[in-house]
Amino acid sequence: MQATRTIFHVDMDAFFASIEQLDDPSLRGKPVLVGYDGPRGVVAAASYEARAFDCHSAQPMSIAKRRCPHAVIVPVRFERYREVSQRMFAIFDEFSPVVEPLSVDEAFLDLTGGEKLLGKAEAVAMKLKARARAELGLTASIGVAPNKFLAKLASDLRKPDGLVVVRAGDVDALLPPLPVTKLWGVGPATAERLRLVGVRTIGDLRKRSLDVLNKLVGGDADRLLRLAHGLDDRPVVCDREAKSIGQEQTFGVDVSAPDEIRRVLFEQVEQVGRRLRKHALSARCVSLKIRYGDFETISRSTTLKEATSGTAGLWAAACGLFDAWAGQSFRPVRLIGVSAAQLSSHGAQMSLFVNPADEKQKRVDAVADRITAKFGASAIRRGRGLS
């Protein structure tokens, strides 16, 4: 156990639904379902009042409405959620230089060695929660632990508005009674295979030998056994150290309009560009991820002639990939994502000749980044005709 590390997992509580209740006070205290109220509609988020009726994200809206007929259904506003997310990550950056985004509403923070500057970990977590409440009007649940697995597990134990600290000495009391599904990588299929041999809890799994587990789950056995003992040596990886930087979005219902998907894709490219520029990185490879309603997932990639962090260059690549796919085999999309890879630091290799158009785009990006940082993502709009 790497007890010298201090890892936070911060998870905003019912993020989409909480923002809707924040923006519309009449919704506070009521069961709120965020999503599309129509054929094949899916719940994108459920408030805690709705969760009391067993409503949850990724659930068909028709089922959620049967379970909670008096729920208030509101449409998804991804632009607003991203704006709040950016403000949230700005707060995270003030607490740690090492922040690993997991989604729009959760992240790992590495605060190892920060006690002299910030104070004890539990007190720091309380300060972070207070900042989120004061500046965003939202609550956050935080898990504090020696590694990522335990921190993420802890953040889920006392939701909403929870704070759980797990120390190395707590592991043998905390983990054994928990269901085996609390281990990363144990989904319904793996859980069923384990259940058939009597493994229902983490404690049950601990009692099985590596050889037995290898027969059940193959090459994943060693990792699961280590997690079952609270062992996880993966570092928190911030954007500037990551091998790729990406954004993706799951829609509440399959989207059949290519222009709507392009709009979301363009916003994702803008976010990826901002994250690259924030850490003085450039990318040589752009990849597109597309998932259909049946969960079939495909990817498309292209390599750029020169590395870039500019929104225009990234958009030209991403849009080209999307249009090539859409022109040949378009199907309604459940998830769209874009990522930038083959990262390098700015200035690692400079072109001999300066392209005036590129210099102009750099100035546009710099201005847009400053406006966005100060006033939020909705303060400025770009035209999509960049390619």
C-alpha positions in Angstrom: 0.0 0.0 0.0 1.4 3.4 -1.0 0.4 5.2 2.1 2.5 8.2 1.3 0.2 9.3 -1.5 -2.8 11.5 -1.0 -5.4 11.1 -3.8 -8.7 12.9 -4.0 -11.6 11.6 -6.2 -14.1 14.5 -6.5 -17.5 13.6 -7.9 -20.2 16.3 -8.3 -23.6 15.1 -7.0 -26.3 14.5 -9.7 -24.4 17.1 -11.8 -26.9 17.7 -14.6 -30.0 17.5 -12.4 -28.4 19.7 -9.7 -27.6 22.4 -12.3 -31.3 22.3 -13.5 -32.4 22.7 -9.9 -29.9 25.5 -9.3 -31.1 27.4 -12.4 -34.8 26.9 -11.7 -35.5 27.1 -8.0 -39.0 25.7 -8.5 -37.4 22.3 -9.2 -35.6 22.2 -5.9 -36.8 19.3 -3.7 -38.7 17.7 -6.6 -37.8 14.6 -8.5 -36.1 15.8 -11.7 -35.3 13.6 -14.8 -32.9 15.1 -17.4 -33.3 13.7 -20.8 -35.5 13.3 -23.9 -39.2 12.7 -23.1 -40.1 10.8 -26.3 -39.9 7.5 -28.0 -36.7 5.7 -27.1 -35.9 8.5 -24.7 -33.2 7.8 -22.1 -32.5 9.4 -18.7 -29.3 11.4 -18.8 -29.4 12.2 -15.1 -31.8 11.9 -12.1 -32.0 14.1 -9.1 -31.6 12.4 -5.7 -35.4 12.9 -5.2 -36.0 10.8 -8.3 -33.4 8.2 -7.3 -35.5 7.5 -4.3 -38.0 5.9 -6.8 -35.2 3.8 -8.4 -34.7 6.2 -11.4 -31.2 6.5 -12.7 -29.1 7.5 -15.7 -29.1 5.4 -18.8 -32.6 4.1 -17.9 -35.3 4.2 -20.6 -37.4 7.3 -19.8 -40.6 5.3 -20.1 -39.5 3.1 -17.2 -38.4 6.1 -15.1 -41.8 7.8 -15.7 -43.7 4.6 -14.6 -41.6 4.5 -11.4 -42.0 8.2 -10.7 -45.1 9.5 -12.5 -44.8 12.9 -10.8 -41.2 13.5 -11.9 -40.4 16.7 -13.8 -38.7 16.0 -17.1 -36.3 18.7 -18.5 -34.3 18.6 -21.7 -30.5 18.2 -21.7 -28.5 21.4 -21.8 -24.9 20.2 -22.5 -23.6 23.7 -23.2 -24.6 24.8 -19.7 -23.2 21.7 -18.0 -19.8 22.2 -19.8 -19.7 25.8 -18.7 -20.1 24.8 -15.0 -17.6 22.0 -15.6 -15.0 24.5 -16.7 -15.5 26.6 -13.6 -15.3 23.5 -11.5 -12.0 22.4 -13.0 -10.6 25.9 -12.5 -11.2 25.4 -8.8 -9.5 22.0 -8.9 -6.5 23.6 -10.5 -6.1 25.9 -7.5 -5.8 22.9 -5.1 -3.4 20.7 -7.2 -1.3 21.0 -10.3 -2.0 17.3 -11.0 -5.7 16.9 -12.0 -6.9 14.0 -14.1 -10.3 14.6 -15.7 -12.6 11.6 -15.9 -15.7 13.3 -17.2 -17.4 16.6 -17.1 -18.3 16.2 -13.4 -15.5 14.1 -11.8 -11.7 14.1 -11.5 -8.7 12.7 -9.6 -6.5 15.2 -7.8 -3.0 14.3 -6.5 -2.3 16.2 -3.3 0.7 14.2 -2.2 3.2 16.3 -0.3 0.7 19.3 -0.1 0.0 19.2 3.6 2.6 21.8 4.6 1.1 24.2 2.1 -2.6 23.4 2.3 -3.1 21.5 5.5 -4.4 18.1 6.4 -6.1 16.2 3.6 -9.5 16.1 5.3 -9.5 19.8 6.0 -8.4 20.5 2.3 -11.3 18.3 1.1 -13.7 20.4 3.3 -12.3 23.6 1.8 -12.8 22.2 -1.8 -16.4 21.3 -1.0 -17.1 24.7 0.5 -15.7 26.4 -2.7 -17.9 24.2 -4.9 -21.0 25.2 -2.8 -20.1 28.9 -2.6 -19.0 29.5 -6.2 -21.0 26.9 -8.2 -24.0 26.4 -5.9 -23.4 22.7 -6.0 -22.4 19.9 -3.7 -19.5 17.5 -4.2 -18.7 14.1 -2.7 -15.0 13.5 -2.1 -13.1 10.3 -1.4 -9.5 10.7 0.1 -7.2 7.7 0.0 -3.7 6.4 -0.8 -4.6 5.4 -4.3 -7.1 6.0 -7.1 -9.2 2.9 -6.7 -9.8 3.5 -3.0 -10.4 7.2 -3.5 -13.1 6.6 -6.1 -14.7 3.9 -4.0 -14.7 6.3 -1.0 -16.4 9.1 -2.9 -19.4 6.9 -3.5 -20.0 5.7 0.0 -21.8 8.7 1.5 -23.4 10.5 -1.4 -24.6 13.2 -1.7 -22.4 15.8 -0.2 -20.1 13.2 1.4 -16.5 13.1 2.5 -14.9 9.8 3.3 -11.2 9.3 4.2 -9.7 5.8 3.7 -6.4 5.1 5.3 -4.1 2.2 4.7 -5.2 0.6 8.0 -8.9 0.8 7.0 -8.7 -1.4 4.0 -9.1 -4.8 5.5 -12.3 -3.7 7.4 -13.7 -1.7 4.5 -13.3 -3.9 1.4 -14.3 -7.5 2.3 -18.0 -6.9 2.9 -18.5 -4.9 -0.3 -20.0 -6.6 -3.4 -17.4 -7.7 -6.0 -19.0 -5.3 -8.5 -17.3 -2.5 -6.6 -14.0 -3.6 -8.2 -13.1 -1.8 -11.5 -13.7 -4.0 -14.4 -16.3 -6.3 -12.8 -19.4 -5.8 -14.9 -22.6 -7.9 -15.0 -21.0 -10.7 -17.1 -17.9 -11.1 -14.9 -20.0 -10.8 -11.7 -22.2 -13.7 -12.9 -19.2 -15.9 -13.7 -17.9 -15.2 -10.2 -21.3 -15.7 -8.5 -21.6 -19.2 -10.0 -18.5 -20.2 -8.0 -19.6 -18.5 -4.8 -17.8 -15.2 -5.2 -20.2 -12.4 -4.3 -18.1 -10.1 -2.2 -14.6 -8.7 -2.3 -13.9 -10.9 0.7 -15.0 -14.0 -1.2 -12.6 -13.1 -4.1 -9.7 -12.6 -1.7 -10.0 -16.2 -0.7 -9.6 -17.5 -4.2 -6.2 -18.3 -5.6 -4.7 -16.6 -8.6 -4.9 -19.9 -10.5 -8.6 -20.3 -9.9 -9.3 -16.7 -10.8 -7.3 -17.0 -14.0 -9.7 -19.8 -15.1 -12.6 -17.5 -14.4 -11.5 -14.1 -15.7 -8.3 -14.8 -17.6 -5.6 -12.1 -17.7 -7.6 -9.8 -15.5 -7.2 -12.0 -12.5 -4.0 -10.5 -11.0 -5.4 -6.9 -11.3 -8.7 -7.9 -9.6 -6.9 -9.6 -6.8 -4.7 -6.6 -6.2 -7.7 -4.3 -6.1 -9.4 -6.7 -3.7 -6.5 -6.0 -1.3 -6.7 -2.3 -1.9 -3.6 -2.2 -4.1 -3.5 0.3 -7.0 -0.2 1.9 -8.2 -1.6 3.9 -11.1 -0.6 7.5 -11.0 -2.9 10.5 -11.4 -2.2 11.7 -15.0 -2.9 15.3 -15.8 -3.3 16.5 -19.4 0.2 17.7 -19.8 1.5 14.1 -19.0 -1.3 12.2 -20.8 -0.7 10.3 -24.0 -3.9 11.7 -25.4 -6.5 14.4 -24.6 -10.1 13.9 -25.5 -13.7 14.7 -25.0 -16.8 12.6 -25.6 -20.5 12.8 -25.0 -23.3 10.2 -24.7 -26.6 11.4 -26.0 -29.9 10.6 -24.1 -31.3 9.2 -27.4 -29.7 8.2 -30.7 -29.1 11.3 -32.8 -30.0 10.9 -36.4 -29.2 14.4 -37.6 -25.6 14.8 -38.9 -25.6 18.5 -38.3 -26.5 18.2 -34.7 -23.6 15.7 -34.2 -21.2 18.1 -36.0 -22.3 20.9 -33.6 -21.4 18.7 -30.6 -18.2 17.5 -32.2 -17.1 21.1 -32.9 -17.6 22.0 -29.2 -15.6 19.0 -28.3 -12.8 20.1 -30.6 -12.8 23.5 -29.0 -12.4 22.0 -25.5 -9.6 19.7 -26.7 -7.8 22.6 -28.2 -8.1 24.7 -25.0 -6.8 21.8 -22.9 -3.8 21.4 -25.3 -3.0 25.1 -25.2 -3.4 25.3 -21.5 -0.5 22.9 -21.1 1.5 24.1 -24.1 1.0 20.9 -26.0 0.5 20.1 -29.7 -1.0 17.0 -31.3 0.0 15.2 -34.4 -3.0 12.7 -34.5 -6.7 13.3 -34.3 -9.1 10.4 -33.6 -12.9 10.2 -33.8 -14.9 7.8 -31.7 -18.5 6.8 -32.7 -20.8 4.5 -30.8 -24.2 3.3 -32.1 -27.3 2.5 -30.1 -26.4 -1.2 -30.0 -23.1 -0.2 -28.4 -21.0 -1.1 -31.5 -18.1 1.3 -31.4 -15.9 2.4 -34.2 -13.0 4.8 -34.5 -11.3 6.8 -37.2 -7.9 8.5 -37.1 -5.7 10.7 -39.1 -2.2 12.0 -38.8 -1.5 15.7 -39.4 1.3 17.0 -41.5 2.4 19.2 -38.5 1.5 19.0 -34.8 -1.0 21.7 -33.8 -3.1 22.9 -30.9 -5.1 25.3 -33.0 -8.9 24.8 -33.1 -8.9 25.3 -36.9 -6.5 22.6 -37.6 -8.0 20.1 -35.2 -11.5 20.9 -36.5 -10.4 20.4 -40.1 -9.1 16.9 -39.2 -12.1 15.9 -37.0 -14.6 17.2 -39.5 -12.9 15.4 -42.4 -13.0 12.1 -40.5 -16.7 12.6 -39.6 -17.8 13.6 -43.1 -15.9 10.7 -44.7 -17.7 8.3 -42.3 -21.1 10.0 -42.6 -20.9 10.0 -46.4 -20.4 6.3 -46.6 -22.1 4.6 -43.7 -24.0 7.1 -41.5 -26.1 5.6 -38.7 -27.8 7.3 -35.7 -25.2 8.0 -33.1 -25.4 7.4 -29.3 -21.9 8.7 -28.5 -19.5 11.0 -30.2 -15.9 11.7 -29.1 -12.7 13.3 -30.3 -9.2 12.9 -29.0 -5.8 14.3 -29.8 -2.7 12.1 -29.5 1.0 12.0 -30.4 1.5 15.0 -28.1 4.6 17.1 -27.9 5.5 20.4 -26.2 5.2 23.6 -28.1 8.5 24.6 -29.7 9.8 21.1 -29.9 10.1 21.4 -33.6 9.4 24.8 -35.2 8.7 25.4 -38.9 11.3 27.3 -40.8 8.7 29.6 -42.4 5.9 31.3 -40.5 2.5 30.9 -42.1 0.5 34.2 -41.6 -2.8 32.3 -41.6 -1.5 30.1 -38.8 -0.3 33.1 -36.8 -3.7 34.7 -37.2 -5.4 31.5 -35.9 -3.1 31.5 -32.9 -4.1 35.0 -32.0 -7.8 34.1 -32.4 -7.3 31.0 -30.1 -5.5 33.1 -27.5 -8.3 35.7 -27.4 -11.0 33.1 -27.3 -9.2 31.2 -24.5 -8.9 34.4 -22.4 -12.6 35.2 -22.8 -13.7 31.7 -22.1 -11.5 31.5 -18.9 -13.0 34.7 -17.6 -16.6 34.6 -18.7 -17.4 30.9 -19.5 -17.9 28.9 -22.6 -21.1 30.6 -23.6 -19.5 34.0 -23.7 -18.1 33.6 -27.2 -19.1 31.7 -30.3 -17.0 30.6 -33.3 -18.3 29.9 -36.8 -17.9 26.3 -37.8 -16.7 27.1 -41.2 -13.0 26.8 -40.2 -12.0 24.0 -42.5 
